[in-house]
Amino acid sequence: MTHELQQDFSLSPLGTFFAKVAIVTGAFLIAGYVVCEMAVSAATSQMEKLEAQLEALSLKGGPAFWGNVEMKLYALADAPDLPPEKKQKIIDAIHKLSIKYRPYLDAFGREGEVTKPDQWQARQ
C-alpha cells in the first residue's frame, strides 16, 4: 500500500523542475524581502541619527535665529574685556590684512576703473 502511494505522488521530470523553480524562487523572494527590510531599517536609523545631530546643532531660521543672535550679543557685551596686549595683536593683524588686500578691495570698489600701483596708499 505505501508503495502504491509513493508511485501516485511521484512527479514527472517536468513537475520536478517546476517544483525546484518554485522553491528557488520562493527562497529568492524571502531573501530579497529580508535584505530590503534590513536596508530600510538601516536607512531609517541613519536618518534618525542625522535628525538628532541637526537638532543638537540648533540651526534655526527666522525669529528663533535672531533671538539666538540677540542672546549671544548680550552675552558678548557682558563678557569681560580682552587684555590690552591681545587687543593690540588683533588690531595689528587686521591692519596687516588691510594693507595686503587694500588694492584688491579698491579695484573691486571702483567698478572697472584702472589704478596704478603708485596710486595705492597703505594706511599708517
PyMOL commands that place a pseudoatom at each C-alpha (Angstrom):
pseudoatom trace, name=CA, resn=MET, resi=1, chain=A, elem=C, hetatm=0, pos=[0.000, 0.000, 0.000]
pseudoatom trace, name=CA, resn=THR, resi=2, chain=A, elem=C, hetatm=0, pos=[2.761, 2.505, 0.814]
pseudoatom trace, name=CA, resn=HIS, resi=3, chain=A, elem=C, hetatm=0, pos=[4.486, 1.548, -2.399]
pseudoatom trace, name=CA, resn=GLU, resi=4, chain=A, elem=C, hetatm=0, pos=[1.351, 2.494, -4.360]
pseudoatom trace, name=CA, resn=LEU, resi=5, chain=A, elem=C, hetatm=0, pos=[1.115, 5.858, -2.560]
pseudoatom trace, name=CA, resn=GLN, resi=6, chain=A, elem=C, hetatm=0, pos=[4.731, 6.617, -3.407]
pseudoatom trace, name=CA, resn=GLN, resi=7, chain=A, elem=C, hetatm=0, pos=[4.097, 5.940, -7.063]
pseudoatom trace, name=CA, resn=ASP, resi=8, chain=A, elem=C, hetatm=0, pos=[0.969, 8.126, -7.027]
pseudoatom trace, name=CA, resn=PHE, resi=9, chain=A, elem=C, hetatm=0, pos=[2.895, 11.093, -5.565]
pseudoatom trace, name=CA, resn=SER, resi=10, chain=A, elem=C, hetatm=0, pos=[5.969, 10.871, -7.754]
pseudoatom trace, name=CA, resn=LEU, resi=11, chain=A, elem=C, hetatm=0, pos=[6.379, 13.818, -10.113]
pseudoatom trace, name=CA, resn=SER, resi=12, chain=A, elem=C, hetatm=0, pos=[7.322, 13.735, -13.719]
pseudoatom trace, name=CA, resn=PRO, resi=13, chain=A, elem=C, hetatm=0, pos=[10.655, 15.337, -14.669]
pseudoatom trace, name=CA, resn=LEU, resi=14, chain=A, elem=C, hetatm=0, pos=[8.802, 18.476, -15.767]
pseudoatom trace, name=CA, resn=GLY, resi=15, chain=A, elem=C, hetatm=0, pos=[6.861, 18.577, -12.488]
pseudoatom trace, name=CA, resn=THR, resi=16, chain=A, elem=C, hetatm=0, pos=[10.117, 18.140, -10.522]
pseudoatom trace, name=CA, resn=PHE, resi=17, chain=A, elem=C, hetatm=0, pos=[11.654, 21.010, -12.481]
pseudoatom trace, name=CA, resn=PHE, resi=18, chain=A, elem=C, hetatm=0, pos=[8.734, 23.345, -11.704]
pseudoatom trace, name=CA, resn=ALA, resi=19, chain=A, elem=C, hetatm=0, pos=[8.801, 22.349, -8.029]
pseudoatom trace, name=CA, resn=LYS, resi=20, chain=A, elem=C, hetatm=0, pos=[12.507, 23.205, -7.827]
pseudoatom trace, name=CA, resn=VAL, resi=21, chain=A, elem=C, hetatm=0, pos=[11.917, 26.506, -9.644]
pseudoatom trace, name=CA, resn=ALA, resi=22, chain=A, elem=C, hetatm=0, pos=[9.140, 27.344, -7.183]
pseudoatom trace, name=CA, resn=ILE, resi=23, chain=A, elem=C, hetatm=0, pos=[11.365, 26.535, -4.199]
pseudoatom trace, name=CA, resn=VAL, resi=24, chain=A, elem=C, hetatm=0, pos=[14.303, 28.605, -5.522]
pseudoatom trace, name=CA, resn=THR, resi=25, chain=A, elem=C, hetatm=0, pos=[12.011, 31.493, -6.470]
pseudoatom trace, name=CA, resn=GLY, resi=26, chain=A, elem=C, hetatm=0, pos=[10.442, 31.454, -3.017]
pseudoatom trace, name=CA, resn=ALA, resi=27, chain=A, elem=C, hetatm=0, pos=[13.882, 31.431, -1.394]
pseudoatom trace, name=CA, resn=PHE, resi=28, chain=A, elem=C, hetatm=0, pos=[14.987, 34.417, -3.503]
pseudoatom trace, name=CA, resn=LEU, resi=29, chain=A, elem=C, hetatm=0, pos=[11.810, 36.342, -2.692]
pseudoatom trace, name=CA, resn=ILE, resi=30, chain=A, elem=C, hetatm=0, pos=[12.209, 35.721, 1.027]
pseudoatom trace, name=CA, resn=ALA, resi=31, chain=A, elem=C, hetatm=0, pos=[15.904, 36.656, 0.908]
pseudoatom trace, name=CA, resn=GLY, resi=32, chain=A, elem=C, hetatm=0, pos=[15.088, 39.798, -1.094]
pseudoatom trace, name=CA, resn=TYR, resi=33, chain=A, elem=C, hetatm=0, pos=[12.412, 40.788, 1.395]
pseudoatom trace, name=CA, resn=VAL, resi=34, chain=A, elem=C, hetatm=0, pos=[14.797, 40.330, 4.320]
pseudoatom trace, name=CA, resn=VAL, resi=35, chain=A, elem=C, hetatm=0, pos=[17.534, 42.366, 2.588]
pseudoatom trace, name=CA, resn=CYS, resi=36, chain=A, elem=C, hetatm=0, pos=[15.074, 45.160, 1.756]
pseudoatom trace, name=CA, resn=GLU, resi=37, chain=A, elem=C, hetatm=0, pos=[13.790, 45.263, 5.317]
pseudoatom trace, name=CA, resn=MET, resi=38, chain=A, elem=C, hetatm=0, pos=[17.343, 45.471, 6.642]
pseudoatom trace, name=CA, resn=ALA, resi=39, chain=A, elem=C, hetatm=0, pos=[18.190, 48.281, 4.173]
pseudoatom trace, name=CA, resn=VAL, resi=40, chain=A, elem=C, hetatm=0, pos=[15.086, 50.257, 5.104]
pseudoatom trace, name=CA, resn=SER, resi=41, chain=A, elem=C, hetatm=0, pos=[15.804, 49.758, 8.799]
pseudoatom trace, name=CA, resn=ALA, resi=42, chain=A, elem=C, hetatm=0, pos=[19.414, 50.914, 8.400]
pseudoatom trace, name=CA, resn=ALA, resi=43, chain=A, elem=C, hetatm=0, pos=[18.362, 53.954, 6.348]
pseudoatom trace, name=CA, resn=THR, resi=44, chain=A, elem=C, hetatm=0, pos=[15.708, 54.901, 8.889]
pseudoatom trace, name=CA, resn=SER, resi=45, chain=A, elem=C, hetatm=0, pos=[18.203, 54.565, 11.718]
pseudoatom trace, name=CA, resn=GLN, resi=46, chain=A, elem=C, hetatm=0, pos=[20.731, 56.771, 9.912]
pseudoatom trace, name=CA, resn=MET, resi=47, chain=A, elem=C, hetatm=0, pos=[18.064, 59.390, 9.183]
pseudoatom trace, name=CA, resn=GLU, resi=48, chain=A, elem=C, hetatm=0, pos=[17.023, 59.481, 12.830]
pseudoatom trace, name=CA, resn=LYS, resi=49, chain=A, elem=C, hetatm=0, pos=[20.658, 59.908, 13.890]
pseudoatom trace, name=CA, resn=LEU, resi=50, chain=A, elem=C, hetatm=0, pos=[21.099, 62.733, 11.372]
pseudoatom trace, name=CA, resn=GLU, resi=51, chain=A, elem=C, hetatm=0, pos=[17.942, 64.453, 12.592]
pseudoatom trace, name=CA, resn=ALA, resi=52, chain=A, elem=C, hetatm=0, pos=[19.205, 64.217, 16.177]
pseudoatom trace, name=CA, resn=GLN, resi=53, chain=A, elem=C, hetatm=0, pos=[22.553, 65.707, 15.161]
pseudoatom trace, name=CA, resn=LEU, resi=54, chain=A, elem=C, hetatm=0, pos=[20.873, 68.568, 13.307]
pseudoatom trace, name=CA, resn=GLU, resi=55, chain=A, elem=C, hetatm=0, pos=[18.660, 69.297, 16.283]
pseudoatom trace, name=CA, resn=ALA, resi=56, chain=A, elem=C, hetatm=0, pos=[21.736, 69.318, 18.510]
pseudoatom trace, name=CA, resn=LEU, resi=57, chain=A, elem=C, hetatm=0, pos=[23.302, 71.969, 16.263]
pseudoatom trace, name=CA, resn=SER, resi=58, chain=A, elem=C, hetatm=0, pos=[20.194, 74.071, 16.786]
pseudoatom trace, name=CA, resn=LEU, resi=59, chain=A, elem=C, hetatm=0, pos=[20.273, 75.524, 13.307]
pseudoatom trace, name=CA, resn=LYS, resi=60, chain=A, elem=C, hetatm=0, pos=[17.134, 77.587, 13.213]
pseudoatom trace, name=CA, resn=GLY, resi=61, chain=A, elem=C, hetatm=0, pos=[15.940, 80.336, 10.975]
pseudoatom trace, name=CA, resn=GLY, resi=62, chain=A, elem=C, hetatm=0, pos=[13.624, 83.257, 11.334]
pseudoatom trace, name=CA, resn=PRO, resi=63, chain=A, elem=C, hetatm=0, pos=[12.694, 84.533, 14.788]
pseudoatom trace, name=CA, resn=ALA, resi=64, chain=A, elem=C, hetatm=0, pos=[14.492, 81.681, 16.554]
pseudoatom trace, name=CA, resn=PHE, resi=65, chain=A, elem=C, hetatm=0, pos=[17.744, 82.583, 14.765]
pseudoatom trace, name=CA, resn=TRP, resi=66, chain=A, elem=C, hetatm=0, pos=[17.500, 86.269, 15.589]
pseudoatom trace, name=CA, resn=GLY, resi=67, chain=A, elem=C, hetatm=0, pos=[16.561, 85.528, 19.186]
pseudoatom trace, name=CA, resn=ASN, resi=68, chain=A, elem=C, hetatm=0, pos=[19.689, 83.400, 19.467]
pseudoatom trace, name=CA, resn=VAL, resi=69, chain=A, elem=C, hetatm=0, pos=[21.794, 86.179, 17.897]
pseudoatom trace, name=CA, resn=GLU, resi=70, chain=A, elem=C, hetatm=0, pos=[20.344, 88.680, 20.342]
pseudoatom trace, name=CA, resn=MET, resi=71, chain=A, elem=C, hetatm=0, pos=[21.141, 86.477, 23.344]
pseudoatom trace, name=CA, resn=LYS, resi=72, chain=A, elem=C, hetatm=0, pos=[24.705, 85.922, 22.121]
pseudoatom trace, name=CA, resn=LEU, resi=73, chain=A, elem=C, hetatm=0, pos=[25.120, 89.651, 21.556]
pseudoatom trace, name=CA, resn=TYR, resi=74, chain=A, elem=C, hetatm=0, pos=[24.037, 90.366, 25.140]
pseudoatom trace, name=CA, resn=ALA, resi=75, chain=A, elem=C, hetatm=0, pos=[26.405, 87.686, 26.439]
pseudoatom trace, name=CA, resn=LEU, resi=76, chain=A, elem=C, hetatm=0, pos=[29.274, 89.143, 24.401]
pseudoatom trace, name=CA, resn=ALA, resi=77, chain=A, elem=C, hetatm=0, pos=[28.523, 92.664, 25.632]
pseudoatom trace, name=CA, resn=ASP, resi=78, chain=A, elem=C, hetatm=0, pos=[28.546, 91.492, 29.255]
pseudoatom trace, name=CA, resn=ALA, resi=79, chain=A, elem=C, hetatm=0, pos=[31.734, 89.430, 28.837]
pseudoatom trace, name=CA, resn=PRO, resi=80, chain=A, elem=C, hetatm=0, pos=[34.968, 90.769, 30.337]
pseudoatom trace, name=CA, resn=ASP, resi=81, chain=A, elem=C, hetatm=0, pos=[37.152, 92.823, 28.012]
pseudoatom trace, name=CA, resn=LEU, resi=82, chain=A, elem=C, hetatm=0, pos=[40.249, 91.443, 26.273]
pseudoatom trace, name=CA, resn=PRO, resi=83, chain=A, elem=C, hetatm=0, pos=[43.672, 92.208, 27.701]
pseudoatom trace, name=CA, resn=PRO, resi=84, chain=A, elem=C, hetatm=0, pos=[45.352, 95.214, 26.004]
pseudoatom trace, name=CA, resn=GLU, resi=85, chain=A, elem=C, hetatm=0, pos=[48.124, 93.021, 24.532]
pseudoatom trace, name=CA, resn=LYS, resi=86, chain=A, elem=C, hetatm=0, pos=[45.620, 90.749, 22.830]
pseudoatom trace, name=CA, resn=LYS, resi=87, chain=A, elem=C, hetatm=0, pos=[43.638, 93.731, 21.549]
pseudoatom trace, name=CA, resn=GLN, resi=88, chain=A, elem=C, hetatm=0, pos=[46.769, 95.258, 20.038]
pseudoatom trace, name=CA, resn=LYS, resi=89, chain=A, elem=C, hetatm=0, pos=[47.730, 91.947, 18.439]
pseudoatom trace, name=CA, resn=ILE, resi=90, chain=A, elem=C, hetatm=0, pos=[44.297, 91.651, 16.803]
pseudoatom trace, name=CA, resn=ILE, resi=91, chain=A, elem=C, hetatm=0, pos=[44.410, 95.268, 15.606]
pseudoatom trace, name=CA, resn=ASP, resi=92, chain=A, elem=C, hetatm=0, pos=[47.889, 94.746, 14.127]
pseudoatom trace, name=CA, resn=ALA, resi=93, chain=A, elem=C, hetatm=0, pos=[46.734, 91.609, 12.292]
pseudoatom trace, name=CA, resn=ILE, resi=94, chain=A, elem=C, hetatm=0, pos=[43.733, 93.444, 10.851]
pseudoatom trace, name=CA, resn=HIS, resi=95, chain=A, elem=C, hetatm=0, pos=[45.991, 96.338, 9.822]
pseudoatom trace, name=CA, resn=LYS, resi=96, chain=A, elem=C, hetatm=0, pos=[48.387, 93.943, 8.038]
pseudoatom trace, name=CA, resn=LEU, resi=97, chain=A, elem=C, hetatm=0, pos=[45.492, 92.312, 6.198]
pseudoatom trace, name=CA, resn=SER, resi=98, chain=A, elem=C, hetatm=0, pos=[44.164, 95.739, 5.276]
pseudoatom trace, name=CA, resn=ILE, resi=99, chain=A, elem=C, hetatm=0, pos=[47.498, 96.735, 3.746]
pseudoatom trace, name=CA, resn=LYS, resi=100, chain=A, elem=C, hetatm=0, pos=[47.836, 93.404, 1.965]
pseudoatom trace, name=CA, resn=TYR, resi=101, chain=A, elem=C, hetatm=0, pos=[44.369, 93.298, 0.398]
pseudoatom trace, name=CA, resn=ARG, resi=102, chain=A, elem=C, hetatm=0, pos=[43.541, 97.027, 0.043]
pseudoatom trace, name=CA, resn=PRO, resi=103, chain=A, elem=C, hetatm=0, pos=[44.460, 97.154, -3.706]
pseudoatom trace, name=CA, resn=TYR, resi=104, chain=A, elem=C, hetatm=0, pos=[42.057, 94.328, -4.458]
pseudoatom trace, name=CA, resn=LEU, resi=105, chain=A, elem=C, hetatm=0, pos=[39.234, 95.890, -2.487]
pseudoatom trace, name=CA, resn=ASP, resi=106, chain=A, elem=C, hetatm=0, pos=[39.865, 99.302, -4.028]
pseudoatom trace, name=CA, resn=ALA, resi=107, chain=A, elem=C, hetatm=0, pos=[39.848, 97.825, -7.532]
pseudoatom trace, name=CA, resn=PHE, resi=108, chain=A, elem=C, hetatm=0, pos=[36.653, 95.972, -6.784]
pseudoatom trace, name=CA, resn=GLY, resi=109, chain=A, elem=C, hetatm=0, pos=[35.010, 99.107, -5.408]
pseudoatom trace, name=CA, resn=ARG, resi=110, chain=A, elem=C, hetatm=0, pos=[35.821, 101.305, -8.406]
pseudoatom trace, name=CA, resn=GLU, resi=111, chain=A, elem=C, hetatm=0, pos=[33.954, 99.072, -10.860]
pseudoatom trace, name=CA, resn=GLY, resi=112, chain=A, elem=C, hetatm=0, pos=[36.353, 98.938, -13.756]
pseudoatom trace, name=CA, resn=GLU, resi=113, chain=A, elem=C, hetatm=0, pos=[38.474, 101.992, -13.049]
pseudoatom trace, name=CA, resn=VAL, resi=114, chain=A, elem=C, hetatm=0, pos=[42.109, 101.011, -13.545]
pseudoatom trace, name=CA, resn=THR, resi=115, chain=A, elem=C, hetatm=0, pos=[44.575, 102.198, -10.922]
pseudoatom trace, name=CA, resn=LYS, resi=116, chain=A, elem=C, hetatm=0, pos=[48.325, 102.116, -10.991]
pseudoatom trace, name=CA, resn=PRO, resi=117, chain=A, elem=C, hetatm=0, pos=[50.424, 100.681, -8.167]
pseudoatom trace, name=CA, resn=ASP, resi=118, chain=A, elem=C, hetatm=0, pos=[51.820, 104.130, -7.327]
pseudoatom trace, name=CA, resn=GLN, resi=119, chain=A, elem=C, hetatm=0, pos=[48.275, 105.266, -6.526]
pseudoatom trace, name=CA, resn=TRP, resi=120, chain=A, elem=C, hetatm=0, pos=[47.874, 102.654, -3.812]
pseudoatom trace, name=CA, resn=GLN, resi=121, chain=A, elem=C, hetatm=0, pos=[48.384, 104.027, -0.372]
pseudoatom trace, name=CA, resn=ALA, resi=122, chain=A, elem=C, hetatm=0, pos=[48.611, 101.983, 2.767]
pseudoatom trace, name=CA, resn=ARG, resi=123, chain=A, elem=C, hetatm=0, pos=[47.195, 103.435, 5.923]
pseudoatom trace, name=CA, resn=GLN, resi=124, chain=A, elem=C, hetatm=0, pos=[49.727, 104.024, 8.623]
for i in range(1, 124): cmd.bond("trace and resi %d" % i, "trace and resi %d" % (i + 1))
show_as sticks, trace
zoom trace
